[in-house]
Amino acid sequence: MSDVVARLQETRTAIARAARDFGRKPESVTLVAVSKTKPVEMIVPVLGAGQIDFGENYVQEAKEKWPALRERFPQARVHMIGPLQSNKARDAVALFDVIQSLDRESLAKELAREIERAGKAPLLIVQVNTGAEPQKGGVLPGEADAFLELCRSRYGLTIAGLMCIPPADDPPSPHFALLGKIAERNGLKTLSMGMSADYEAAIQLGATHVRVGSAIFGARG
Ligand SMILES: *Cc1c(COP(=O)(O)O)cnc(C)c1O
C-alpha cells in the first residue's frame, strides 16, 4: 500500500475516533482530501481507495487535473476551497461540485448568472474570515448574516453552510465555535472547518467537512 493510501486510512480512522469521542456519528463528518499542488499520480491511488471528496485551490490546476480523473472516477466530488475570481465563475460552475469560497457580492452575482446559464448549481458554502485578517478571503463575522440574506434574496442562491480558515497563530477552537454560532442562527447545517493540524477540535465543535491536505499527501513544496 502506498504511503498516501496509508495516511488516508490513518486520517479516516482518526476522524471516526474523534467523532465517537465527541458523541457524533463518524458518517456525519466528510473528509475532503486537499490535493492542491499534488500530481494526478498521487491522487489516483486515493480515489482507488474509495475517497470521494477532494479540495483544490486553483481553477487552472483543477482544469488540468480533474476532467480526466472524473472519467475514471465519476463518483468524485471536487471542492473549490481557494480564493475565486469573479471572472472564473463560469469555469468554477463547470468544474466544481462544491464551492466553499463564496465571500462577496460580485462573486455571488457572477455565480448566479453562470448557474442559470449552465442549468446546474454546485453546492455553495460561504467563507467567513473569523479572524478578520486583511490578507484572507471571507466575509467578516459581523457581515455574515446580511451577506447570506443578500445571496438568498437578491441572487436566489441556496447556501448550504459556512467555511473558515482560522489565523495560523491563534488557537482554532474559538474560531470554530464562532462559525458554528453564525451557522446556527442562520439555519445552516454544513460547517467546513478543520485542517491537518486541528480537525479533531473542529469535529468537537460540529464540523461536517474537514479539509485535510498535508496529513494525507505530505508537505507541499
Ligand atoms: C491548503 C488548504 C487546506 C489543507 O491544509 P493542510 O494543513 O495541508 O491540511 C485546507 N483548507 C484550505 C482552504 C486550504 O487552502
The ligand as an ORCA input file, in Angstrom:
! r2SCAN-3c Opt
* xyz 0 1
  C      -4.436     24.035      1.784
  C      -5.733     24.147      2.466
  C      -6.172     23.139      3.357
  C      -5.340     21.936      3.751
  O      -4.348     22.324      4.666
  P      -3.438     21.211      5.407
  O      -2.877     21.953      6.563
  O      -2.415     20.784      4.419
  O      -4.319     20.100      5.817
  C      -7.441     23.272      3.906
  N      -8.236     24.316      3.602
  C      -7.841     25.306      2.767
  C      -8.782     26.417      2.470
  C      -6.589     25.254      2.186
  O      -6.218     26.249      1.361
*
